[in-house]
């Protein structure tokens, strides 16, 4: 249970933040694992309602950055603020942060012994202590939102990979986050199930959800992104709106990367 001082700090930060400011503000973030420097001074802003797509080769720091935003990985230096709340401070109210920032991973991480409905209900009931009947109704609506009506009582082993990933998205939405992070969520899926997951993310973006995606789906990124970021060896090499980014990349490293995958 967070202390009263932690809660007060969270309220104070929220009170100072307004939607005309960045909902996520990243400043000069560095992160190393041993001698390997994964992030080498990352700086950018995400405004409310933005869809940000981050691309780059494996090991360029993309997934680590998302984990740092959600405080799953500590940073070595710099600053990450979500709605004005410094993510990497000693008295962080982790629960308050996780309510603001939802994250969906490559692997679905569903509880195999729980049904789809139960997986979605667990955090609101057990962590937030919300009313079980109200949560159940909301979970049913979320399953309908990700086009899984009729799968409420299905166990993960009875669902396709794409269906499991959509349950995972609904589970994150059950916390009513303000920002959604998607870490290569289609990379573990069969090709025929990729589009159903991308459609769900596209619908969230169209509804105004702030989304940050690490993705290899370039066609999808071109369609939904407001801003593209290309990372290489822990730095942002190039960024811009997708039309300009894909049609006229300026850095040779961006050109070489896009030339390999397009």
N, C-alpha and C positions, 0 to 999 in steps of 0.2 A: 504494500500500500504506500503510495507516494506521501511524503511528509507535507504538512500544511505549507511550509516554505516553498517546496517544489511546486505545489498547486498554485500558490500565489505568483511564483515566477512565470508559470505558464499563462495565467490570466493576464499578468502585466504585459507579456509579450503580445498576446492576442489583442489586447486593448490598443496597442500601439500600431498594429498592422492594419492597413486598409487595402482593398482590392486593386487600387491603382498602383500599388507597390508590387515588386516581384513576389509571387507566392513561394518560389524557391530561389534563393540567392546564394550562389556558389562563388567563393572568393579565394583564389590562390591556394587551392587544395592540393596537398601533397600526401602520398601514402606509399609506404614501402613494406614489402614482405621480406624480411632479412635484408640482403644487399640489393634486392631487385626493387627499383623504384617504379611502381605501377602508375601512379598519378604524379605528374611533375608540374604542378601549378595550373590547375583547371579553374577557369573563371567564366561564368555566364549566368544569365537570369532567365527564369521561366515566369511568364505572366499568367494570371488566372485565365483558364480556357485555352491556353496554348497546347498544341500537340508537337512535341519535340522528338525527333528521331535521331538516334546516335548510331553511327556505323563505324566500322573499322575492323582491322584484322584481329584474329584471336590474340589475346595478351596485350591489347592496346589500352586496357583500363576501363572499358565500357561497363561491364557488369560490376566491377569494384565500385565505380562511381555511384551506381544505383544503390548498392548496399550501404555505402557511406551516407547517402541521403536519408535512408531509413534507419540509421544508427545500428545496422547489423555488423558493420565493420568500422572501427575507430579510425579517425584521420590522424596524421602526424602533425600537421599544421594547416593553417588556413581557417576558413569559416564556411559553414553551411547553415542557412536559416530557412525554416519552413514557416510561413506566415509570421515572420518576425522572431520566431523561437530558435535560438542557437541550438543546433542538434547535438553538437559535441561539447557539452558543458558538464561538469561533475554532478550537478543536481538535476539533470534532465528527467522530466516526467515522461518515461518511455511509453507508458500507456497512452498519454495524451498525444504523443507523436504518432503512435501506431493507429490511432483513431483518425488522424489527419491524412496519413500516407498509407495507401494500400499497395501491396506488392504481389505480383504473380511471377512465378519462376518457370524455368525450363521444365523441371519435373513438377508433377501436379501436387505432390505432398498431401494427398487426401488420406484420411484415416480409413484403411480398408475394411474395418469392422463396423463402420458407420455408413448409413445411407447418404445419398446426395443431400437430402433435406437436413439430416443430422449434422453433416459436415458444415453446412452453411450456418446452422444455428449455434454451433458450439461456442464461438468467441463472444457473440452478443449475450448469451445466457450465462456462460461460466466466467467470463472476464468482465463484461460490463454489467452483469447482474440485471439484465433487462427482463421484462415479463415474458415468460416462455410462450404464451399464446400469441402475444403481439409479434414476437420474433418469428414464430412459425408462419404466421400469415405473411410477414415480410419476406421470409425465405421462399415461400411459394411464388410470390410475385417476382422475385429475383430469378427463380428458375424459369418462369415464363419469359422474363426479359431476355434470357440467354437461349431461348427457344428449346427448353427441355421440359415442357409440360408433360406430365405422365411419367417422369423419371424420378419423382420424389422418393420412392421407396427402393430405387435401384442402388446396389452397392457398386463401388468403383470398378471392381472386377467384371461387372456386367456392362460397363460403358466403354465406348471407344475412347481412344486417346483424345480426340477432339472434344468429345462430350465431357471427359474428366477435366480437361483444361477449362471448359466453360463453367463447370461447377466451381473450379478454383477461382475463376473471375467473380462468380456470384458470391463466393465466400468472402472475398476481399471487399466487395461492394456492401456486404451486410454490416460492415463497420461504419458505413456512410463517410468514406474518406473524401477529402477535397482534392487529392492528387493520387493518380494511379501510376505505378511503375511496372513496366512489363519487360522482363529480362529474357529475350530470345524465346518467347513463349510458344513459338511454332517449331523450334528446332528439333524437338523430340517426336514430332507428329508425322504420320504418313501423309504423303502429298494430298490425298483426297480429303483429308480432314483439316488441312491448313486454312482453307477459305472460310469454313464455318467459324473458326476462332477469330480470324481477321475481320469478318463481318461484325462480330460482337464488339470488337474494339472500335471499328469504324462508327458503329451506332453510338457508343459512349462518347466518342470525340464529337460527333454531330450534336449530341445533347449538351455539349459544353464542358464535359469533364476534362480537367487538366491531365494530360497524359505525357509520360516520358517513356519512350520505347527504345530498347536496344534490339535491333532487328537486322536480318539479312534479306528481308523481303523488300527489294528495291522498288518494285512496282507499287506496292502498298504504301511505302514511305512517300513516294512521289505524289500519291493521291491524297493522303491524309495529313501530312506534316505541314505545320506552319514554318518550322525552321529545321534544317538539316545540320548536323554536326559530324565531322569526320575526325576521328582520333587516331593518332599514330604514336606509339611508344610513350603514352602517358600525357600527351599534349593535344590540344585542339588545333588541328592544322588548318581547317577551313570550315566556315559555316555560312549559311545563307538560306533564302527561300528555295524550295525544291526546284522550281522552274530554272532559276539561275544556277543552282548548285549542280544539277545534272546536265544542263545544256552547255554550261560554260565554266567548268571548274578551273581555278586559277593556279593552284599549287600542283607541282609535278607529282607529288605523292598521291594527291586526290585523283588526278588523271589516271595514274597507274592502277590504283585500287579499283576505280570504276571500270577501267578497261578490262580488268580481269573478271568482273562479275556481271557486267551488262552485256 
